């Protein structure tokens, strides 16, 4: 079979985030078209989470030893005949990062990591742009622009298979609830889900702005409220990975870090100098205000009364046994208390399936479990089932044995 065709797309839209509201921006989208001869296109769209750029998460290749694409979920799917698209929202990866080139706009509590490069000392408060960067409305709009672009390509005017990792679930999930006709199925990897997270509080308008957001700078020049950018170091990146270290190949964290830096020419020049003329780099990522993804909105029904998630749109959830990013302590505040099993429970339609992988953490894309995730996704997209199952929740041990979870 011929190798997938690599293409790079530029998706333009009018920005809806306050930092560059109304400006025409371009979102780079990578495509691996693995469509087999005489077969229809089967589009898949992959969306990153909070901090890791899309290409580092979904297209980490080549990695020396074994199959060079074993950590490229995108290329593995394309090799199986799918037409795979990878996108970054504004504030991540290769997409625009408005207000993020000014280091003084970093989280004030994190600015020490920017001393002495690029800052000589932390900046006095408030940040020059004292607002969060984006919001649910702006990110739904960017996702929608990419969806419409894909559907405008020849032979792609059909529902798309979605893959959302981590906080990508909080963007793709509500978007699917609002546009179920555009989504073939939903695969959520280590999904972030706050059961009592923010929403409008109105059953007839569940995805409208929540009451506390009415005064936030969501559509016009910013008011004083927060900051647009988080920053992190190479050391923090490595120590922050949960899961069993035995499930990670030697040096895989280094490859992942370098891929993050490759997506950010500015951030890669910040941080301590590791050798003359080369900085270690700083991970820069957006600070966004999300809503519309909780136990009140997930059971949303279509006008005909059918549940959207699990009925009109099948849902597959995969997460790691040791994932502490997507499963936080019950003592956390409602907006940041996350639970993957609670998401499974909130999906009321019958076509829902969940797997907990033994020993895995939040970054399954870079663990030895990546092969299992790829295998499950191929089964799901091809047959609407995994290991012959279409519903239920299961624990998968290291030998691949499944045990039903109650």
Residue pairs with C-beta under 8 A, 6 or more apart in sequence:
1 36
1 79
4 32
4 33
4 34
4 75
4 78
4 79
4 84
5 31
5 32
5 33
5 34
6 30
6 31
6 32
7 30
7 31
7 33
8 28
8 29
8 30
8 31
9 28
9 29
9 30
9 31
9 85
9 149
10 26
10 27
10 28
10 29
11 26
11 27
11 28
11 29
11 87
11 145
11 146
11 149
12 24
12 25
12 26
12 27
12 145
13 24
13 25
13 27
13 141
13 142
13 145
14 22
14 23
14 24
14 25
15 21
15 22
15 23
15 24
15 25
15 90
15 96
15 98
15 138
16 137
16 138
16 141
16 142
16 219
17 90
17 98
17 133
17 134
17 135
17 138
18 131
18 217
18 218
18 219
18 220
18 221
18 222
19 98
19 99
19 129
19 131
19 133
19 222
19 228
20 90
20 96
20 98
21 219
21 220
21 221
25 90
25 95
25 96
26 95
26 96
27 87
27 88
27 89
27 90
27 95
27 96
27 142
27 145
27 146
28 88
28 93
28 94
28 95
29 85
29 86
29 87
29 146
29 149
30 54
30 55
30 59
30 74
30 85
30 86
31 83
31 84
31 85
31 86
32 74
32 75
32 77
32 78
32 83
32 84
33 41
33 78
33 83
33 84
34 77
34 78
34 79
34 80
34 81
34 82
34 83
34 84
35 41
35 42
35 81
35 82
35 83
36 81
39 81
40 155
41 83
41 153
41 155
41 156
41 158
42 81
42 82
42 83
42 161
42 381
43 82
43 83
43 84
43 85
43 150
43 156
43 158
43 160
43 161
44 77
44 82
44 83
44 84
44 85
44 160
44 161
44 162
44 163
44 381
45 85
45 87
45 146
45 147
45 150
45 160
45 161
45 162
45 163
46 54
46 58
46 73
46 74
46 84
46 85
46 86
46 87
46 163
46 164
46 165
47 54
47 87
47 89
47 143
47 162
47 163
47 164
47 165
47 168
47 171
47 172
48 54
48 57
48 58
48 88
48 89
48 92
48 93
48 165
48 166
48 168
49 57
49 164
49 165
49 166
49 167
49 168
49 190
49 192
50 166
50 167
50 192
50 285
50 286
51 230
51 232
51 283
51 285
52 165
52 166
52 256
52 260
52 363
53 88
53 92
53 93
53 94
53 259
53 260
53 263
53 264
54 86
54 87
54 88
54 92
54 93
55 86
55 88
55 93
55 94
55 259
55 262
55 263
56 93
56 256
56 259
56 260
56 262
56 263
57 165
57 365
58 72
58 73
58 74
58 86
58 163
58 165
58 365
59 72
59 73
59 74
59 75
59 86
60 71
60 72
60 255
60 256
60 259
60 365
60 366
61 68
61 69
61 70
61 71
61 72
61 75
62 68
62 69
63 70
63 71
63 249
63 252
63 255
65 249
69 75
69 76
69 79
70 76
70 370
70 371
71 252
71 255
71 365
71 366
71 370
73 163
73 365
73 370
73 373
73 374
73 377
74 84
74 86
75 84
76 374
76 378
77 84
77 374
77 377
77 378
77 381
78 84
80 378
80 382
82 161
82 381
83 156
85 146
85 150
87 95
87 142
87 143
87 146
88 94
88 95
88 263
89 95
89 134
89 139
89 142
89 143
89 171
89 286
90 96
90 97
90 98
90 133
90 134
90 138
90 142
90 286
91 97
91 98
91 100
91 133
91 134
91 228
91 229
91 285
91 286
91 288
92 263
92 285
92 286
93 263
93 264
94 263
97 229
97 264
97 266
97 284
97 286
98 133
98 228
99 105
99 128
99 129
99 133
99 228
99 229
100 133
100 228
100 229
100 266
100 284
100 286
101 266
102 128
102 129
103 111
103 114
103 118
103 119
103 123
103 270
104 111
104 119
104 123
104 127
104 128
105 127
105 128
105 129
105 227
105 228
105 229
106 114
106 127
106 227
106 229
106 230
106 231
106 284
107 227
107 229
107 230
107 231
107 287
108 122
108 123
108 125
108 127
108 227
110 230
110 231
110 232
111 119
111 122
111 123
111 231
112 122
113 231
113 232
113 233
113 236
113 271
113 282
114 122
114 231
114 270
114 271
114 282
115 121
115 122
117 270
117 271
117 272
117 273
117 279
118 269
118 270
126 224
127 227
127 228
129 222
129 227
129 228
130 222
130 223
130 224
130 225
130 226
130 227
131 216
131 217
131 222
131 223
131 224
131 225
131 226
131 227
131 228
132 216
132 225
132 226
132 227
132 228
132 287
132 288
132 289
133 228
133 229
133 286
133 287
133 288
134 286
134 288
134 289
135 213
135 216
135 218
135 288
135 289
135 290
135 291
136 170
136 171
136 174
136 207
136 288
136 289
136 290
136 291
136 292
137 209
137 218
137 219
138 218
138 288
139 171
139 288
139 290
140 171
140 174
140 175
140 178
143 171
143 172
143 175
144 175
144 179
147 160
147 179
147 182
150 156
150 160
151 157
151 158
151 160
151 182
158 184
159 181
159 182
159 183
159 184
160 182
160 183
160 184
161 183
161 184
161 185
161 187
161 381
162 172
162 176
162 183
162 184
162 185
162 186
162 187
163 187
163 188
163 189
163 377
164 171
164 172
164 173
164 186
164 187
164 188
164 189
164 191
165 188
165 189
165 190
165 365
166 189
166 190
166 191
166 192
166 325
166 326
166 362
167 192
167 290
168 188
168 191
169 188
169 191
169 192
169 193
169 293
169 343
170 191
170 192
170 193
170 197
170 290
170 293
171 290
172 186
172 188
173 186
173 188
173 191
173 193
173 293
173 298
173 309
174 207
174 292
174 293
174 297
175 183
176 183
176 186
176 308
176 309
176 313
177 206
177 207
177 292
177 297
177 298
177 300
177 308
177 309
178 207
180 302
180 308
180 312
180 313
183 313
184 313
185 313
185 314
185 315
185 316
185 380
185 381
185 384
186 309
186 313
186 314
186 315
186 316
187 315
187 316
187 318
187 377
187 380
187 381
188 315
188 316
188 317
188 318
188 343
189 318
189 319
189 364
189 365
189 373
190 318
190 319
190 320
190 323
190 325
190 326
190 340
190 362
190 363
190 364
191 317
191 319
191 326
191 340
191 343
192 325
192 326
192 338
193 293
193 294
193 298
193 326
193 338
193 339
193 340
193 342
193 343
193 346
194 293
194 294
194 334
194 335
194 336
194 337
194 338
194 339
195 294
195 295
195 334
195 337
195 339
195 342
195 343
195 346
196 294
196 295
196 334
196 335
196 337
197 290
197 291
197 293
197 294
197 334
197 335
198 210
198 212
198 213
198 290
198 291
198 292
198 294
198 335
199 206
199 207
199 210
199 291
199 292
199 293
199 294
199 296
199 297
200 206
200 207
200 208
200 209
200 210
200 211
200 291
200 292
201 210
201 211
202 208
203 296
206 292
206 296
206 297
206 300
207 291
207 292
207 297
209 218
209 291
210 291
213 289
213 291
215 223
216 223
216 225
216 289
217 223
217 225
218 289
226 287
227 287
228 286
228 287
229 284
229 285
229 286
229 287
230 284
230 285
230 286
230 287
231 267
231 270
231 282
231 283
231 284
231 285
232 240
232 282
232 283
232 285
233 271
233 280
233 282
233 283
234 257
234 271
234 280
234 281
234 283
237 253
237 256
237 257
237 260
237 283
238 253
238 257
241 248
241 253
241 361
241 362
241 363
241 366
242 320
242 322
242 323
242 324
242 325
242 361
242 362
242 363
243 320
243 322
243 323
243 359
243 360
243 361
243 362
243 363
243 364
243 367
244 322
244 359
244 360
244 361
246 359
247 359
247 360
247 361
247 367
247 368
247 369
248 366
248 367
248 368
249 368
252 366
253 366
256 363
256 366
257 281
260 281
260 283
261 267
261 268
261 281
262 268
264 281
264 283
264 284
266 284
267 281
267 282
267 283
267 284
268 279
268 281
268 282
269 279
269 281
270 279
270 281
270 282
270 284
271 279
271 280
271 281
271 282
272 279
272 280
273 279
273 280
274 280
294 346
295 342
295 345
295 346
298 309
298 343
298 346
298 347
298 348
299 307
299 309
299 346
299 347
299 348
300 307
300 308
300 309
301 307
301 308
302 308
302 312
306 312
306 349
307 347
307 348
307 349
308 349
309 315
309 347
309 348
309 349
309 352
310 347
310 348
310 349
310 350
310 351
310 352
311 348
311 349
311 350
311 351
312 349
314 351
314 352
314 353
314 380
314 384
314 390
315 347
315 349
315 351
315 352
315 353
316 352
316 353
316 354
316 376
316 377
316 380
316 386
317 340
317 343
317 344
317 352
317 353
317 354
317 355
318 354
318 355
318 357
318 364
318 373
318 376
319 326
319 327
319 340
319 354
319 355
319 356
319 357
319 360
319 364
320 356
320 357
320 359
320 360
320 361
320 362
320 364
320 367
320 369
321 356
321 357
321 358
321 359
321 360
321 395
322 359
322 360
322 361
323 340
323 360
323 361
323 362
324 361
324 362
325 338
325 361
325 362
326 338
326 339
326 340
326 362
327 338
327 339
327 340
327 341
328 336
328 337
328 338
328 339
329 337
330 337
331 337
332 338
340 354
340 356
341 354
341 393
341 405
344 352
344 354
344 393
350 391
351 384
351 390
351 391
352 391
353 380
353 385
353 386
353 389
353 390
353 391
353 392
353 393
354 392
354 393
354 394
354 405
355 376
355 386
355 393
355 394
355 395
355 396
355 402
356 393
356 394
356 395
356 396
356 405
357 364
357 369
357 372
357 373
357 396
358 395
358 396
358 397
358 398
359 369
359 398
360 367
360 369
361 367
364 370
364 373
365 373
372 396
372 400
376 386
379 385
379 386
379 387
380 386
384 390
387 402
392 404
393 404
393 405
394 402
394 403
394 404
394 405
395 402
395 403
395 405
396 402
397 403
